[in-house]
Amino acid sequence: MADSEKQFDVAVIGAGPAGMMAAIAAAEAGSRVAVLEKNSRPGIKLLLTGNGRCNFTNAQPDLKKLVAAYGVSGPFLFNAFSRFDFKNAIDFFEKMGIKTKAEDKQRMFPRSDEAKDILDALVAKMDGLGIVVKYGATVKSLVRDGRLVKEIILEIGKIFAKNVIIATGGKSYGVTGSTGDGYFLAEMLGHRIAKPVPSLVPIKIAESWVKDLQGVSVERAGVSIVKNGKKGNMKTGAVLFTHFGLSGPLILDLSGLVGKELAGGKISLSINFLPDLNFEELERKLIKDFQNNGSKGLKNCLAGSLPRKIWFQILALAEVDPEKHANGITREERRRIIARIADFPAAVFGLLGFEEAIITAGGVNPKEIDGKTMRSKIIDNLFFAGEIIDVHGPTGGYNLQQCWSTGYVAGKSAAENS
């Protein structure tokens, strides 16, 4: 390898969304940039996002609400979003010929519904800027000298860079190359790593009824985490029942918190199938439905409000005979039914693993990173971008926006540090 192929102003480890954006930002600022990617091609995981359609950002216009979506660590992203927000992301891709569209809940997609178009635009941009991309370049270690990274050791050879950006992602979808290499590299340099756990991942349920409900979905349910008999705040959204438990947008968004709570002991979920009705309203609804269907069996009531299979499970859990006529229901039976509509218990058996997780929760502690520059507070020429940082959002384009924003800031800051 010639000396010109070893010496760079900025070396980016990882050619995922954050890494490619960081490389582009650094190159646009005038730096000679290398991207080190262990796979044979870039952006493999990016192609899977949004079920292959690439929900590339969320057009949440309120910065405070945007930051709040990332939880307790969200304020870390305030400066990054101030410098590169969803408008910048949309403008960035549209200037490269990607027509975009908005869908439900401010989710943004390429109009083609093809993640490949987003990836091709990023690759073309890197090519146009003369960024050197080295494939099959697995980084084995980073050599530290005081507060600086001096060498990047590859499986074959070494590379020198004035600044290094780690953008290796997490551990989810390991087949795409996200195997947690960046955690090892960061830890080697003195950073603390919050234990990586699967997030935005389906939840396994212990009860046998899950198989009976396989394929059933509820567009708006309420779900609360229950631990030691105490019910947490209810979140609402779409829920899908599977052969192993629960999935759907609401469940994926809750999974990170479920994983953390599971680490401290057994927990369960409480499902409210009609979360917009309080007890009194629900009781009035049932009385009216039963009166209007007095001669029918209970199994044929409430069909317009709940999927039939769920209604059967509610009756079973309430210990009420589904063949019993609606006009023969006692007050006690009705209240047992109401209790199960509003509080349907599901014991959590665990989460599906990293291979099914959309993202990884955990990673480099954001307290050890300067949020204005994405520079390490431990190593003066080290920067971080993307999922490797322990700040994660819900589904809906939030996590890719985190990649674009932190990647942009890390790339610009690394270039300025050259």
Contacts in CASP RR format, 6 or more apart in sequence:
PFRMAT RR
TARGET T0000
AUTHOR 0000-0000-0000
METHOD contacts of the structure
MODEL  1
MADSEKQFDVAVIGAGPAGMMAAIAAAEAGSRVAVLEKNSRPGIKLLLTG
NGRCNFTNAQPDLKKLVAAYGVSGPFLFNAFSRFDFKNAIDFFEKMGIKT
KAEDKQRMFPRSDEAKDILDALVAKMDGLGIVVKYGATVKSLVRDGRLVK
EIILEIGKIFAKNVIIATGGKSYGVTGSTGDGYFLAEMLGHRIAKPVPSL
VPIKIAESWVKDLQGVSVERAGVSIVKNGKKGNMKTGAVLFTHFGLSGPL
ILDLSGLVGKELAGGKISLSINFLPDLNFEELERKLIKDFQNNGSKGLKN
CLAGSLPRKIWFQILALAEVDPEKHANGITREERRRIIARIADFPAAVFG
LLGFEEAIITAGGVNPKEIDGKTMRSKIIDNLFFAGEIIDVHGPTGGYNL
QQCWSTGYVAGKSAAENS
1 157 0 8 1.000
5 132 0 8 1.000
6 158 0 8 1.000
6 159 0 8 1.000
6 160 0 8 1.000
7 32 0 8 1.000
7 160 0 8 1.000
7 161 0 8 1.000
8 31 0 8 1.000
8 32 0 8 1.000
8 33 0 8 1.000
8 34 0 8 1.000
8 132 0 8 1.000
8 159 0 8 1.000
8 160 0 8 1.000
8 161 0 8 1.000
8 162 0 8 1.000
9 26 0 8 1.000
9 30 0 8 1.000
9 31 0 8 1.000
9 32 0 8 1.000
9 33 0 8 1.000
9 161 0 8 1.000
9 162 0 8 1.000
9 163 0 8 1.000
9 414 0 8 1.000
9 415 0 8 1.000
9 418 0 8 1.000
10 22 0 8 1.000
10 23 0 8 1.000
10 26 0 8 1.000
10 31 0 8 1.000
10 32 0 8 1.000
10 33 0 8 1.000
10 34 0 8 1.000
10 161 0 8 1.000
10 162 0 8 1.000
10 163 0 8 1.000
10 164 0 8 1.000
10 165 0 8 1.000
10 411 0 8 1.000
10 414 0 8 1.000
10 415 0 8 1.000
10 418 0 8 1.000
11 33 0 8 1.000
11 34 0 8 1.000
11 35 0 8 1.000
11 36 0 8 1.000
11 152 0 8 1.000
11 159 0 8 1.000
11 161 0 8 1.000
11 163 0 8 1.000
11 164 0 8 1.000
11 165 0 8 1.000
12 19 0 8 1.000
12 22 0 8 1.000
12 23 0 8 1.000
12 26 0 8 1.000
12 33 0 8 1.000
12 34 0 8 1.000
12 35 0 8 1.000
12 36 0 8 1.000
12 164 0 8 1.000
12 165 0 8 1.000
12 167 0 8 1.000
12 411 0 8 1.000
13 36 0 8 1.000
13 139 0 8 1.000
13 152 0 8 1.000
13 164 0 8 1.000
13 165 0 8 1.000
13 166 0 8 1.000
13 167 0 8 1.000
13 168 0 8 1.000
13 182 0 8 1.000
13 185 0 8 1.000
14 35 0 8 1.000
14 36 0 8 1.000
14 37 0 8 1.000
14 38 0 8 1.000
14 166 0 8 1.000
14 167 0 8 1.000
14 168 0 8 1.000
14 169 0 8 1.000
15 23 0 8 1.000
15 35 0 8 1.000
15 37 0 8 1.000
15 39 0 8 1.000
15 42 0 8 1.000
15 43 0 8 1.000
15 133 0 8 1.000
16 37 0 8 1.000
16 42 0 8 1.000
16 43 0 8 1.000
16 45 0 8 1.000
16 46 0 8 1.000
16 167 0 8 1.000
16 169 0 8 1.000
16 403 0 8 1.000
17 43 0 8 1.000
17 46 0 8 1.000
17 122 0 8 1.000
17 386 0 8 1.000
17 400 0 8 1.000
17 403 0 8 1.000
17 404 0 8 1.000
18 167 0 8 1.000
18 169 0 8 1.000
18 385 0 8 1.000
18 386 0 8 1.000
18 387 0 8 1.000
18 402 0 8 1.000
18 403 0 8 1.000
18 404 0 8 1.000
18 406 0 8 1.000
18 407 0 8 1.000
18 410 0 8 1.000
19 35 0 8 1.000
19 165 0 8 1.000
19 167 0 8 1.000
19 385 0 8 1.000
19 386 0 8 1.000
19 403 0 8 1.000
19 407 0 8 1.000
20 35 0 8 1.000
20 42 0 8 1.000
20 43 0 8 1.000
20 122 0 8 1.000
20 123 0 8 1.000
20 126 0 8 1.000
21 122 0 8 1.000
21 385 0 8 1.000
21 403 0 8 1.000
21 404 0 8 1.000
21 407 0 8 1.000
21 408 0 8 1.000
21 411 0 8 1.000
22 165 0 8 1.000
22 167 0 8 1.000
22 383 0 8 1.000
22 385 0 8 1.000
22 407 0 8 1.000
22 408 0 8 1.000
22 410 0 8 1.000
22 411 0 8 1.000
22 414 0 8 1.000
23 33 0 8 1.000
23 35 0 8 1.000
23 126 0 8 1.000
23 131 0 8 1.000
23 165 0 8 1.000
23 411 0 8 1.000
24 122 0 8 1.000
24 125 0 8 1.000
24 126 0 8 1.000
24 129 0 8 1.000
24 131 0 8 1.000
25 407 0 8 1.000
25 408 0 8 1.000
25 409 0 8 1.000
25 410 0 8 1.000
25 411 0 8 1.000
25 412 0 8 1.000
25 415 0 8 1.000
26 33 0 8 1.000
26 165 0 8 1.000
26 411 0 8 1.000
26 412 0 8 1.000
26 414 0 8 1.000
26 415 0 8 1.000
27 33 0 8 1.000
27 126 0 8 1.000
27 129 0 8 1.000
27 130 0 8 1.000
27 131 0 8 1.000
28 129 0 8 1.000
29 411 0 8 1.000
29 412 0 8 1.000
29 415 0 8 1.000
29 416 0 8 1.000
30 415 0 8 1.000
31 414 0 8 1.000
31 415 0 8 1.000
31 418 0 8 1.000
32 132 0 8 1.000
33 129 0 8 1.000
33 130 0 8 1.000
33 131 0 8 1.000
33 132 0 8 1.000
34 131 0 8 1.000
34 132 0 8 1.000
34 133 0 8 1.000
34 134 0 8 1.000
34 159 0 8 1.000
34 161 0 8 1.000
35 42 0 8 1.000
35 126 0 8 1.000
35 131 0 8 1.000
35 132 0 8 1.000
35 133 0 8 1.000
35 134 0 8 1.000
36 134 0 8 1.000
36 137 0 8 1.000
36 139 0 8 1.000
36 152 0 8 1.000
36 154 0 8 1.000
36 159 0 8 1.000
37 133 0 8 1.000
37 134 0 8 1.000
37 135 0 8 1.000
37 136 0 8 1.000
37 137 0 8 1.000
38 136 0 8 1.000
38 137 0 8 1.000
38 138 0 8 1.000
38 139 0 8 1.000
38 177 0 8 1.000
38 181 0 8 1.000
39 135 0 8 1.000
39 136 0 8 1.000
39 176 0 8 1.000
39 177 0 8 1.000
40 135 0 8 1.000
40 136 0 8 1.000
41 135 0 8 1.000
42 119 0 8 1.000
42 122 0 8 1.000
42 123 0 8 1.000
42 133 0 8 1.000
42 135 0 8 1.000
43 119 0 8 1.000
43 122 0 8 1.000
43 176 0 8 1.000
44 176 0 8 1.000
44 177 0 8 1.000
45 172 0 8 1.000
45 173 0 8 1.000
45 176 0 8 1.000
45 177 0 8 1.000
45 178 0 8 1.000
46 54 0 8 1.000
46 115 0 8 1.000
46 118 0 8 1.000
46 119 0 8 1.000
47 54 0 8 1.000
47 115 0 8 1.000
47 116 0 8 1.000
47 119 0 8 1.000
48 115 0 8 1.000
48 173 0 8 1.000
48 176 0 8 1.000
49 55 0 8 1.000
49 56 0 8 1.000
49 115 0 8 1.000
49 358 0 8 1.000
49 400 0 8 1.000
50 109 0 8 1.000
50 115 0 8 1.000
52 113 0 8 1.000
52 114 0 8 1.000
52 115 0 8 1.000
53 109 0 8 1.000
53 110 0 8 1.000
53 113 0 8 1.000
53 114 0 8 1.000
53 115 0 8 1.000
54 109 0 8 1.000
54 110 0 8 1.000
54 114 0 8 1.000
54 115 0 8 1.000
54 117 0 8 1.000
54 118 0 8 1.000
54 400 0 8 1.000
55 107 0 8 1.000
55 108 0 8 1.000
55 109 0 8 1.000
55 395 0 8 1.000
55 396 0 8 1.000
55 397 0 8 1.000
55 400 0 8 1.000
56 89 0 8 1.000
56 93 0 8 1.000
56 100 0 8 1.000
56 108 0 8 1.000
56 109 0 8 1.000
56 110 0 8 1.000
56 118 0 8 1.000
56 397 0 8 1.000
56 400 0 8 1.000
56 401 0 8 1.000
56 404 0 8 1.000
57 86 0 8 1.000
57 89 0 8 1.000
57 90 0 8 1.000
57 108 0 8 1.000
57 397 0 8 1.000
57 400 0 8 1.000
57 401 0 8 1.000
57 404 0 8 1.000
58 66 0 8 1.000
58 69 0 8 1.000
58 86 0 8 1.000
58 105 0 8 1.000
58 106 0 8 1.000
58 107 0 8 1.000
58 108 0 8 1.000
58 396 0 8 1.000
58 397 0 8 1.000
58 398 0 8 1.000
58 401 0 8 1.000
59 86 0 8 1.000
59 90 0 8 1.000
59 102 0 8 1.000
59 106 0 8 1.000
59 107 0 8 1.000
59 108 0 8 1.000
60 66 0 8 1.000
60 69 0 8 1.000
60 86 0 8 1.000
60 106 0 8 1.000
63 78 0 8 1.000
63 81 0 8 1.000
63 82 0 8 1.000
63 85 0 8 1.000
66 81 0 8 1.000
66 85 0 8 1.000
66 398 0 8 1.000
67 74 0 8 1.000
67 75 0 8 1.000
67 77 0 8 1.000
67 78 0 8 1.000
67 81 0 8 1.000
68 74 0 8 1.000
69 393 0 8 1.000
69 394 0 8 1.000
69 398 0 8 1.000
70 77 0 8 1.000
70 391 0 8 1.000
70 392 0 8 1.000
70 393 0 8 1.000
70 398 0 8 1.000
70 402 0 8 1.000
71 393 0 8 1.000
73 366 0 8 1.000
73 390 0 8 1.000
73 391 0 8 1.000
74 391 0 8 1.000
76 366 0 8 1.000
76 369 0 8 1.000
76 371 0 8 1.000
76 389 0 8 1.000
76 391 0 8 1.000
77 371 0 8 1.000
77 391 0 8 1.000
77 402 0 8 1.000
77 405 0 8 1.000
77 406 0 8 1.000
79 371 0 8 1.000
79 372 0 8 1.000
79 409 0 8 1.000
80 371 0 8 1.000
80 374 0 8 1.000
80 402 0 8 1.000
80 405 0 8 1.000
80 406 0 8 1.000
80 408 0 8 1.000
80 409 0 8 1.000
81 401 0 8 1.000
81 405 0 8 1.000
83 405 0 8 1.000
83 408 0 8 1.000
83 409 0 8 1.000
83 412 0 8 1.000
84 404 0 8 1.000
84 405 0 8 1.000
84 408 0 8 1.000
84 409 0 8 1.000
85 401 0 8 1.000
85 405 0 8 1.000
86 108 0 8 1.000
86 401 0 8 1.000
88 404 0 8 1.000
88 408 0 8 1.000
89 108 0 8 1.000
89 401 0 8 1.000
89 404 0 8 1.000
89 405 0 8 1.000
90 100 0 8 1.000
90 108 0 8 1.000
92 404 0 8 1.000
93 100 0 8 1.000
93 110 0 8 1.000
93 118 0 8 1.000
93 121 0 8 1.000
94 100 0 8 1.000
96 121 0 8 1.000
96 124 0 8 1.000
96 125 0 8 1.000
97 121 0 8 1.000
98 110 0 8 1.000
98 111 0 8 1.000
98 112 0 8 1.000
98 117 0 8 1.000
98 118 0 8 1.000
98 121 0 8 1.000
99 110 0 8 1.000
99 111 0 8 1.000
99 112 0 8 1.000
100 108 0 8 1.000
100 109 0 8 1.000
100 110 0 8 1.000
100 111 0 8 1.000
101 108 0 8 1.000
101 109 0 8 1.000
101 110 0 8 1.000
101 111 0 8 1.000
102 108 0 8 1.000
103 109 0 8 1.000
105 396 0 8 1.000
107 396 0 8 1.000
107 397 0 8 1.000
108 397 0 8 1.000
110 117 0 8 1.000
110 118 0 8 1.000
126 133 0 8 1.000
137 154 0 8 1.000
137 155 0 8 1.000
138 154 0 8 1.000
138 155 0 8 1.000
138 181 0 8 1.000
139 152 0 8 1.000
139 153 0 8 1.000
139 154 0 8 1.000
139 181 0 8 1.000
139 185 0 8 1.000
140 153 0 8 1.000
140 154 0 8 1.000
140 155 0 8 1.000
141 153 0 8 1.000
141 185 0 8 1.000
141 188 0 8 1.000
142 149 0 8 1.000
142 151 0 8 1.000
142 152 0 8 1.000
142 153 0 8 1.000
142 164 0 8 1.000
142 185 0 8 1.000
142 188 0 8 1.000
142 189 0 8 1.000
142 382 0 8 1.000
143 149 0 8 1.000
143 150 0 8 1.000
143 151 0 8 1.000
143 152 0 8 1.000
143 153 0 8 1.000
144 150 0 8 1.000
144 188 0 8 1.000
144 189 0 8 1.000
144 379 0 8 1.000
147 378 0 8 1.000
147 379 0 8 1.000
147 380 0 8 1.000
148 379 0 8 1.000
148 380 0 8 1.000
148 381 0 8 1.000
149 161 0 8 1.000
149 164 0 8 1.000
149 189 0 8 1.000
149 379 0 8 1.000
149 381 0 8 1.000
149 382 0 8 1.000
150 160 0 8 1.000
151 158 0 8 1.000
151 159 0 8 1.000
151 160 0 8 1.000
152 158 0 8 1.000
152 159 0 8 1.000
152 160 0 8 1.000
152 161 0 8 1.000
152 164 0 8 1.000
162 381 0 8 1.000
162 417 0 8 1.000
162 418 0 8 1.000
163 381 0 8 1.000
163 382 0 8 1.000
163 383 0 8 1.000
163 414 0 8 1.000
163 415 0 8 1.000
163 417 0 8 1.000
163 418 0 8 1.000
164 381 0 8 1.000
164 382 0 8 1.000
164 383 0 8 1.000
164 414 0 8 1.000
165 374 0 8 1.000
165 382 0 8 1.000
165 383 0 8 1.000
165 384 0 8 1.000
165 385 0 8 1.000
165 407 0 8 1.000
165 410 0 8 1.000
165 411 0 8 1.000
165 414 0 8 1.000
166 182 0 8 1.000
166 185 0 8 1.000
166 186 0 8 1.000
166 382 0 8 1.000
166 383 0 8 1.000
166 384 0 8 1.000
166 385 0 8 1.000
166 388 0 8 1.000
167 384 0 8 1.000
167 385 0 8 1.000
167 386 0 8 1.000
167 388 0 8 1.000
167 407 0 8 1.000
167 410 0 8 1.000
168 178 0 8 1.000
168 180 0 8 1.000
168 181 0 8 1.000
168 182 0 8 1.000
168 185 0 8 1.000
168 388 0 8 1.000
169 178 0 8 1.000
169 180 0 8 1.000
169 182 0 8 1.000
169 360 0 8 1.000
169 386 0 8 1.000
169 387 0 8 1.000
169 388 0 8 1.000
170 178 0 8 1.000
170 180 0 8 1.000
170 182 0 8 1.000
170 183 0 8 1.000
170 196 0 8 1.000
170 359 0 8 1.000
170 360 0 8 1.000
170 363 0 8 1.000
170 387 0 8 1.000
170 388 0 8 1.000
171 178 0 8 1.000
171 179 0 8 1.000
171 180 0 8 1.000
171 196 0 8 1.000
171 198 0 8 1.000
171 354 0 8 1.000
171 357 0 8 1.000
171 360 0 8 1.000
172 178 0 8 1.000
172 198 0 8 1.000
172 199 0 8 1.000
172 201 0 8 1.000
172 354 0 8 1.000
172 355 0 8 1.000
172 357 0 8 1.000
172 358 0 8 1.000
172 359 0 8 1.000
172 360 0 8 1.000
173 354 0 8 1.000
173 355 0 8 1.000
173 357 0 8 1.000
174 354 0 8 1.000
174 355 0 8 1.000
175 355 0 8 1.000
178 360 0 8 1.000
178 387 0 8 1.000
180 196 0 8 1.000
180 360 0 8 1.000
182 388 0 8 1.000
183 193 0 8 1.000
183 196 0 8 1.000
183 363 0 8 1.000
183 364 0 8 1.000
183 388 0 8 1.000
186 193 0 8 1.000
186 363 0 8 1.000
186 364 0 8 1.000
186 384 0 8 1.000
186 388 0 8 1.000
187 193 0 8 1.000
189 376 0 8 1.000
189 378 0 8 1.000
189 379 0 8 1.000
189 382 0 8 1.000
190 378 0 8 1.000
191 364 0 8 1.000
191 365 0 8 1.000
191 368 0 8 1.000
191 376 0 8 1.000
191 378 0 8 1.000
192 364 0 8 1.000
192 365 0 8 1.000
192 368 0 8 1.000
193 362 0 8 1.000
193 363 0 8 1.000
193 364 0 8 1.000
193 365 0 8 1.000
194 361 0 8 1.000
194 362 0 8 1.000
194 363 0 8 1.000
194 364 0 8 1.000
194 365 0 8 1.000
194 390 0 8 1.000
195 362 0 8 1.000
196 360 0 8 1.000
196 361 0 8 1.000
196 362 0 8 1.000
196 363 0 8 1.000
197 256 0 8 1.000
197 259 0 8 1.000
197 260 0 8 1.000
197 263 0 8 1.000
197 351 0 8 1.000
197 360 0 8 1.000
197 361 0 8 1.000
197 362 0 8 1.000
198 255 0 8 1.000
198 256 0 8 1.000
198 259 0 8 1.000
198 351 0 8 1.000
198 352 0 8 1.000
198 353 0 8 1.000
198 354 0 8 1.000
198 356 0 8 1.000
198 357 0 8 1.000
198 360 0 8 1.000
198 361 0 8 1.000
199 255 0 8 1.000
199 256 0 8 1.000
199 259 0 8 1.000
199 357 0 8 1.000
199 358 0 8 1.000
199 359 0 8 1.000
199 360 0 8 1.000
199 361 0 8 1.000
199 392 0 8 1.000
200 252 0 8 1.000
200 253 0 8 1.000
200 255 0 8 1.000
200 256 0 8 1.000
200 357 0 8 1.000
200 358 0 8 1.000
200 359 0 8 1.000
200 392 0 8 1.000
200 394 0 8 1.000
200 395 0 8 1.000
200 399 0 8 1.000
201 252 0 8 1.000
201 255 0 8 1.000
201 256 0 8 1.000
201 351 0 8 1.000
201 352 0 8 1.000
201 353 0 8 1.000
201 356 0 8 1.000
201 357 0 8 1.000
201 358 0 8 1.000
202 242 0 8 1.000
202 244 0 8 1.000
202 245 0 8 1.000
202 246 0 8 1.000
202 247 0 8 1.000
202 248 0 8 1.000
202 251 0 8 1.000
202 252 0 8 1.000
202 255 0 8 1.000
202 351 0 8 1.000
202 352 0 8 1.000
202 356 0 8 1.000
203 245 0 8 1.000
203 246 0 8 1.000
203 247 0 8 1.000
203 251 0 8 1.000
203 254 0 8 1.000
203 255 0 8 1.000
203 258 0 8 1.000
203 269 0 8 1.000
203 348 0 8 1.000
203 350 0 8 1.000
203 351 0 8 1.000
203 352 0 8 1.000
204 244 0 8 1.000
204 245 0 8 1.000
204 348 0 8 1.000
204 349 0 8 1.000
204 350 0 8 1.000
204 351 0 8 1.000
204 352 0 8 1.000
205 244 0 8 1.000
205 245 0 8 1.000
205 246 0 8 1.000
205 269 0 8 1.000
205 346 0 8 1.000
205 347 0 8 1.000
205 348 0 8 1.000
205 349 0 8 1.000
206 346 0 8 1.000
206 347 0 8 1.000
206 348 0 8 1.000
206 349 0 8 1.000
207 346 0 8 1.000
207 347 0 8 1.000
209 313 0 8 1.000
209 316 0 8 1.000
210 241 0 8 1.000
210 242 0 8 1.000
210 243 0 8 1.000
210 244 0 8 1.000
210 245 0 8 1.000
210 246 0 8 1.000
211 243 0 8 1.000
212 309 0 8 1.000
212 312 0 8 1.000
212 313 0 8 1.000
213 241 0 8 1.000
213 309 0 8 1.000
213 310 0 8 1.000
213 313 0 8 1.000
214 241 0 8 1.000
214 242 0 8 1.000
214 243 0 8 1.000
215 240 0 8 1.000
215 241 0 8 1.000
215 242 0 8 1.000
216 240 0 8 1.000
216 241 0 8 1.000
216 307 0 8 1.000
216 309 0 8 1.000
216 310 0 8 1.000
217 238 0 8 1.000
217 239 0 8 1.000
217 240 0 8 1.000
217 241 0 8 1.000
217 248 0 8 1.000
217 307 0 8 1.000
218 238 0 8 1.000
218 239 0 8 1.000
218 273 0 8 1.000
218 306 0 8 1.000
218 307 0 8 1.000
218 310 0 8 1.000
219 237 0 8 1.000
219 238 0 8 1.000
220 236 0 8 1.000
220 237 0 8 1.000
220 238 0 8 1.000
220 275 0 8 1.000
220 276 0 8 1.000
221 236 0 8 1.000
221 237 0 8 1.000
221 238 0 8 1.000
221 239 0 8 1.000
221 250 0 8 1.000
221 271 0 8 1.000
221 272 0 8 1.000
221 273 0 8 1.000
221 275 0 8 1.000
222 234 0 8 1.000
222 235 0 8 1.000
222 236 0 8 1.000
222 237 0 8 1.000
222 239 0 8 1.000
222 250 0 8 1.000
222 271 0 8 1.000
222 272 0 8 1.000
222 273 0 8 1.000
222 275 0 8 1.000
223 234 0 8 1.000
223 235 0 8 1.000
223 236 0 8 1.000
223 237 0 8 1.000
223 239 0 8 1.000
223 250 0 8 1.000
223 251 0 8 1.000
223 254 0 8 1.000
223 269 0 8 1.000
223 270 0 8 1.000
223 271 0 8 1.000
223 272 0 8 1.000
224 231 0 8 1.000
224 232 0 8 1.000
224 233 0 8 1.000
224 234 0 8 1.000
224 235 0 8 1.000
224 269 0 8 1.000
224 270 0 8 1.000
224 272 0 8 1.000
225 231 0 8 1.000
225 232 0 8 1.000
225 254 0 8 1.000
225 257 0 8 1.000
225 258 0 8 1.000
225 261 0 8 1.000
225 267 0 8 1.000
225 268 0 8 1.000
225 269 0 8 1.000
225 270 0 8 1.000
226 232 0 8 1.000
226 267 0 8 1.000
226 268 0 8 1.000
226 269 0 8 1.000
226 270 0 8 1.000
226 345 0 8 1.000
227 261 0 8 1.000
227 265 0 8 1.000
227 266 0 8 1.000
227 267 0 8 1.000
231 270 0 8 1.000
234 270 0 8 1.000
234 272 0 8 1.000
234 275 0 8 1.000
235 250 0 8 1.000
235 253 0 8 1.000
235 254 0 8 1.000
236 250 0 8 1.000
236 275 0 8 1.000
237 249 0 8 1.000
237 250 0 8 1.000
238 248 0 8 1.000
238 249 0 8 1.000
238 250 0 8 1.000
239 246 0 8 1.000
239 247 0 8 1.000
239 248 0 8 1.000
239 250 0 8 1.000
239 251 0 8 1.000
239 271 0 8 1.000
240 246 0 8 1.000
240 247 0 8 1.000
240 248 0 8 1.000
240 251 0 8 1.000
241 247 0 8 1.000
244 352 0 8 1.000
245 346 0 8 1.000
246 269 0 8 1.000
246 346 0 8 1.000
249 395 0 8 1.000
249 396 0 8 1.000
252 358 0 8 1.000
252 394 0 8 1.000
252 395 0 8 1.000
253 394 0 8 1.000
253 395 0 8 1.000
255 351 0 8 1.000
255 357 0 8 1.000
256 351 0 8 1.000
256 361 0 8 1.000
258 267 0 8 1.000
258 269 0 8 1.000
258 348 0 8 1.000
258 350 0 8 1.000
258 351 0 8 1.000
259 350 0 8 1.000
259 351 0 8 1.000
259 361 0 8 1.000
260 361 0 8 1.000
261 267 0 8 1.000
262 348 0 8 1.000
262 350 0 8 1.000
262 351 0 8 1.000
266 347 0 8 1.000
266 348 0 8 1.000
267 348 0 8 1.000
268 345 0 8 1.000
268 346 0 8 1.000
268 347 0 8 1.000
268 348 0 8 1.000
269 345 0 8 1.000
269 346 0 8 1.000
269 348 0 8 1.000
270 343 0 8 1.000
270 344 0 8 1.000
270 345 0 8 1.000
270 346 0 8 1.000
271 343 0 8 1.000
271 344 0 8 1.000
271 345 0 8 1.000
271 346 0 8 1.000
272 341 0 8 1.000
272 342 0 8 1.000
272 343 0 8 1.000
272 344 0 8 1.000
273 306 0 8 1.000
273 310 0 8 1.000
273 314 0 8 1.000
273 341 0 8 1.000
273 342 0 8 1.000
273 344 0 8 1.000
274 282 0 8 1.000
274 285 0 8 1.000
274 305 0 8 1.000
274 306 0 8 1.000
274 341 0 8 1.000
274 342 0 8 1.000
277 285 0 8 1.000
279 338 0 8 1.000
279 342 0 8 1.000
282 338 0 8 1.000
282 341 0 8 1.000
282 342 0 8 1.000
283 334 0 8 1.000
283 335 0 8 1.000
283 338 0 8 1.000
285 305 0 8 1.000
286 302 0 8 1.000
286 334 0 8 1.000
286 337 0 8 1.000
286 338 0 8 1.000
287 334 0 8 1.000
289 301 0 8 1.000
289 302 0 8 1.000
289 305 0 8 1.000
289 326 0 8 1.000
290 301 0 8 1.000
290 326 0 8 1.000
290 327 0 8 1.000
290 329 0 8 1.000
290 334 0 8 1.000
291 326 0 8 1.000
291 327 0 8 1.000
293 300 0 8 1.000
293 301 0 8 1.000
293 326 0 8 1.000
294 325 0 8 1.000
294 326 0 8 1.000
294 327 0 8 1.000
294 328 0 8 1.000
295 325 0 8 1.000
295 326 0 8 1.000
295 327 0 8 1.000
296 325 0 8 1.000
296 326 0 8 1.000
297 322 0 8 1.000
297 323 0 8 1.000
297 324 0 8 1.000
297 325 0 8 1.000
297 326 0 8 1.000
298 315 0 8 1.000
298 320 0 8 1.000
298 321 0 8 1.000
298 322 0 8 1.000
298 323 0 8 1.000
298 324 0 8 1.000
298 325 0 8 1.000
298 326 0 8 1.000
298 329 0 8 1.000
299 308 0 8 1.000
299 311 0 8 1.000
299 312 0 8 1.000
299 315 0 8 1.000
299 322 0 8 1.000
299 323 0 8 1.000
301 311 0 8 1.000
301 326 0 8 1.000
302 311 0 8 1.000
303 311 0 8 1.000
306 314 0 8 1.000
306 341 0 8 1.000
312 322 0 8 1.000
313 344 0 8 1.000
314 337 0 8 1.000
314 340 0 8 1.000
314 341 0 8 1.000
314 344 0 8 1.000
315 321 0 8 1.000
315 322 0 8 1.000
315 337 0 8 1.000
316 322 0 8 1.000
317 340 0 8 1.000
317 344 0 8 1.000
317 345 0 8 1.000
318 333 0 8 1.000
318 336 0 8 1.000
318 337 0 8 1.000
318 339 0 8 1.000
318 340 0 8 1.000
319 336 0 8 1.000
320 329 0 8 1.000
320 333 0 8 1.000
320 336 0 8 1.000
320 337 0 8 1.000
329 337 0 8 1.000
351 357 0 8 1.000
354 360 0 8 1.000
358 395 0 8 1.000
358 399 0 8 1.000
359 387 0 8 1.000
359 392 0 8 1.000
359 393 0 8 1.000
359 399 0 8 1.000
360 387 0 8 1.000
360 392 0 8 1.000
361 390 0 8 1.000
361 392 0 8 1.000
362 390 0 8 1.000
362 392 0 8 1.000
363 388 0 8 1.000
363 389 0 8 1.000
363 390 0 8 1.000
364 384 0 8 1.000
364 388 0 8 1.000
364 389 0 8 1.000
364 390 0 8 1.000
365 390 0 8 1.000
366 389 0 8 1.000
366 390 0 8 1.000
366 391 0 8 1.000
368 376 0 8 1.000
368 377 0 8 1.000
368 378 0 8 1.000
369 375 0 8 1.000
369 376 0 8 1.000
369 377 0 8 1.000
369 384 0 8 1.000
369 389 0 8 1.000
370 376 0 8 1.000
370 377 0 8 1.000
371 409 0 8 1.000
372 409 0 8 1.000
373 383 0 8 1.000
373 409 0 8 1.000
373 410 0 8 1.000
373 413 0 8 1.000
374 383 0 8 1.000
374 384 0 8 1.000
374 385 0 8 1.000
374 406 0 8 1.000
374 407 0 8 1.000
374 409 0 8 1.000
374 410 0 8 1.000
374 411 0 8 1.000
374 413 0 8 1.000
375 382 0 8 1.000
375 383 0 8 1.000
375 410 0 8 1.000
375 413 0 8 1.000
375 414 0 8 1.000
375 417 0 8 1.000
376 382 0 8 1.000
376 383 0 8 1.000
376 384 0 8 1.000
380 417 0 8 1.000
381 414 0 8 1.000
381 417 0 8 1.000
383 410 0 8 1.000
383 411 0 8 1.000
383 413 0 8 1.000
383 414 0 8 1.000
384 406 0 8 1.000
384 410 0 8 1.000
385 403 0 8 1.000
385 406 0 8 1.000
385 407 0 8 1.000
385 409 0 8 1.000
385 410 0 8 1.000
385 411 0 8 1.000
386 402 0 8 1.000
386 403 0 8 1.000
386 406 0 8 1.000
386 407 0 8 1.000
387 399 0 8 1.000
387 402 0 8 1.000
387 403 0 8 1.000
389 402 0 8 1.000
389 406 0 8 1.000
391 402 0 8 1.000
392 399 0 8 1.000
392 402 0 8 1.000
393 399 0 8 1.000
393 402 0 8 1.000
END
